[in-house]
Amino acid sequence: MATRKASAKERPSYRCTECGWTTAKWLGRCPECQAWGTVEEFGGTPAVRTTAPGRVTTAALPIGQVDGRQATARTTGVPELDRVLGGGLVPGAVVLLAGEPGVGKSTLLLDVAAKAASAEHRTLYVTGEESASQVRLRADRIGALDDDLYLAAETDLSAVLGHLDSVKPSLLILDSVQTVASPEIDGAPGGMAQVREVAGALIRASKERGMSTLLVGHVTKDGAIAGPRLLEHLVDVVLHFEGDRHARLRLVRGVKNRYGTTDEVGCFELHDEGITGLADPSGLFLTRRAEPVPGTCLTVTLEGRRPLVAEVQALTVDSQIPSPRRTTSGLETSRVSMMLAVLEQRGRISALGKRDIYSATVGGVKLSEPAADLAVALALASAASDTPLPKNLVAIGEVGLAGEVRRVTGVQRRLAEASRLGFTHALVPGDPGKIPAGMRVLEVADVGEALSVLPKRVRREAPREEEARR
């Protein structure tokens, strides 16, 4: 009987490496966090242990007496990145920058490495994905050369730590964390155990030396950061680098920031000579014309706290197939389909159901917030009637299935941005707040009132239809 009890105590248990959930048997998928392949054996049931009180290394102080100057941010030399970081890089901070392949992560960080380097603050750039000569060629192309910028190509964690002892940098950039491995840990580079060990070692080194660290992270096909979720919890700042590789615009969006807000967005333009920050990126999303064109409408979207004026375009043509096409670019297909249904049922526009409809945004910007609904609806109605909207008009508002125009956040900031760029008319929901000087604002309650801004004009195809009847 005693033998059975002893064997029961020695029975191995299994634990999820992502969330820590334990079980008595192995499972392929953790029922707690729904992650696959993360349940591993970790031995028998651990004995309950207690920790005795030890010596205090630093006495606790009233929070008002703690010196906050040690956490003063230092600029990176790139104002758009400083905006997202909350003023710059804090000594000892660890930042994780993730993005899809080819979006421009290495180009941005190499530019940051050169601009942040100085005689007092050395920068160490460690690459594990390229050779040192490849990085040098990119530095020549974008003009990122500095005597205080040190470059090393390493994939061994101990070698990286050795470079820290010899260079003593104030800023470390590692590209990428999935390519570096520790010889003391089993597993291939990029595995959960290796990523956890490499990140933990670099975080400890950053805190001990007061060194800022920028880590490049890979993403999965779903867009999530690759590796264990623990990596995002350990670092101080998590940034996402977004953008369509066929467009010039790149966005750096804060997901987590212990030193600032997460509602700031940095805008960059990627070109042949490198990457540059855009303090006023609205010009990328507009098409300047002498006369208005049917099927176009302007709106103001909020990327974080930054208002951006964007243009929505729509085109309708006679369909040659039984099921008309519905094609979108930069817009959510479901939102466009909802606007088509609202226009047909509430706006009494019946010509949309049997026509091919194409809708897109200008400049590669993606409009996902509901505040662009009114602009999408007006662009579709303008294209269907072949009638242009009035010049210098912006439309802001969410449209419901009942045809009502709902209020959205930040209307005053949106109107101020539109007024700054020279727009004089706006369609907004009720109670917009303070209106900028020189701007005429029309408050609309539903889609019917919004469609009243379209001039009464007969379609160009109407005379052809009358001739056909005769």
Secondary structure, DSSP 8 states (H G I E B T S, - for coil): -HHHHHHHHH---EEETTT--EESS--SB-TTT--BS-EEE--S------------SS----GGGS--GGG--B--S-HHHHHHHTSSB-TT-EEEEEE-TTSSHHHHHHHHHHHH--SSS-EEEEESSS-HHHHHHHHHHHT---TTEEEEE--BHHHHHHHHHHH--SEEEEE-GGG-B-TTS-S-TTSHHHHHHHHHHHHHHHHHHT-EEEEEE-B-TTSSBSS-THHHHHSSEEEEEE--TTSSEEEEEEEEESSS-S--EEEEEEETTEEEE-SSGGGGG----SS--TTEEEEEEEETTEEEEEEEEEEEEE-SSSS--EEEESB-HHHHHHHHHHHHHTS---SSTTEEEEEEESTT--B-SGGGHHHHHHHHHHHHHT----TTEEE--EE-TTSBEE--TTHHHHHHHHHHTT--EEEE-S---S--TT-EEEE-SBHHHHHTTS-----TTHHHHHHHH-
